[in-house]
Amino acid sequence: MEDSLGRALARVQLDWQLSDDQMAQLLHLDADAYREALRAARAPDAPTVPAGLGRAPALVSIHQRLSLHFPDPAEQVRWLTTGNSAFDGHKPWDVALSSPENLAWLGYYLASFAEKPVELGPDEA
């Protein structure tokens, strides 16, 4: 049976219609390392966070937070791929891709909006 991290990553990939290469880029891995880590995550005796997927909880958190604010995956992708004043006009997607630390920071940023909706930036109107 696939563990919850493996299922969560599959949900992110499906909802956002990402290739293995795009998932690997978001997790700051090469595609082969991503596929191998994902196989390890699906093993019956897999640890909670398998080796190579240390950044996956941040990505899953981003997906979960966006799902709360934007139930439609297309709206989540729109938020990720549109310039946002909160990021000096940069796209959240590009922020996440820029470094593992910024991937984690984006998750933290979205978590700070637990009680109120994430506003679309002026560039997103």
Steps between C-alpha positions, in 0.01 A plus 500: 500500500629843409579721798337838549797704369500300177124550464533871575770545236288310248210735580720809446623361170150411383329821614763728354555278192876485553747266336757306700758753381293793631445327834873433523575866426265614776668261742845606380588147386592354167220301337662159559554576868136610528369182340723285722396686816134468400543125455656486847208701641258240364677207667298329776770566760589853384593757763270798544732712285721278284854603411496748215155637582595732783351796315176321415315604819544867403353435155212299646434782747487753216250280317287451812492873579415596145227236496341668802494837330444387142312166481535490120849375405498731195470798736787364708718482189388848400607635841835324470572620148389863521716786622415600855576825681580303818803365312607827335301405191662157468293189443475275808601212271828676422556574868460129580736402219769747603625303803400232750485771765256704295285192443477465879444875539209491255340228712553716809354803322184310406468352851493852640166547324324217684224728626450723199499449125814541295449815299567501132767755426421798277682324218249214529181693435 
